[in-house]
Amino acid sequence: MKAVLFHNHGGPEVLEYSDYPTPDPMPGHVQVRLRAAALNRADLWVREGWPGLKLDYPHIPGADGAGEVSSLGEGVSDLKIGDRVVINSSISCGACSLCLDGMDNLCRDWHLLGETIRGTYAEYVVIPAINLLPLPDTMDYEEAAAASLVFHTAWHSLITRGRLEADESVLVIGASGGVNTASIQVAKYIGAKVYVVGSSPEKLALAESLGADVLIDRSQEDNWSKAVFLATERQGVDVVVDNVGAGTMPLSLRTTRKGGRILTVGNTGGAKFEIDNRYIFGKHLSVLGSTMGTHTDFATVMELIFDGKLKPVIDRQYPLKEAAAAQERLAAGEQMGKITLAI
Ligand code: ZN
């Protein structure tokens, strides 16, 4: 099969469009002929590497994907060859106590597809059958691939972890990235009032088109925590979605109202920063972290995607062999929504 792979860490130049043996499905697994993949920031971090990350080279990146079932492993009976499917990239063992309790994203042997195991920048991928969801005829592969990781992540963070309710206020830090555009939509779907801090008028216009109620342009308004404070009758918001980290978390702590929650699923701006702990205990704040979501979260949120109630924002599509250019666009941070690959 054709795949985009790399043999050592580095910049986009380490990505090669090359041949790789087509994987066969193990028992309980399914081989999928991929038609679309989508990029995530994790793809860049895996390519660049971090201390302790050990990959079985050559590595194929990519978490998001959709395509057709092309071969069934032993024991798989609920799917058939030709079924159109989307991939849940949160891979768990299915047997530990956390998996059996429905908290499979806390699995003791958890993997993200494309991070520690070979992913979706390829013509074929092998995946546990439980990680596939059938696609309705109305849903195309690109939209399904673009939606899956970011909406799964946003749903688990805001709903399962954050317990967001209709009469609450939510501040989303960042207007145009994949998880943020998904978070804005999930919060609006629940009925919350949504505030967004964005870095440019163009990105805020996108947030507004997704239903955001209050827009704050941080290129004009350096101290956005004060702007939120003034917009909320000096109370702050119930929930802050901060997936930036360094540079924003100190202000996020100030912007959250007493008893509020801060949700985080990542740190695009950097992982290490100083925290003024007085905000956490003095305001009874809860900081709730999570990664990906459960199988139940995936089925729930994808149903809303299939019904058109939530919709992925797609920036641009590249052919698979131009994955390096696609990653460069993601790294530059100019994209509005998801960057996808046609396979
Ligand atoms: Zn497990």
Boltz pocket constraint, residues with backbone or C-beta under 6 A from the ligand:
constraints:
  - pocket:
      binder: B
      contacts: [[A, 92], [A, 93], [A, 94], [A, 95], [A, 96], [A, 97], [A, 98], [A, 99], [A, 100], [A, 104], [A, 107], [A, 108], [A, 109]]
      max_distance: 6.0
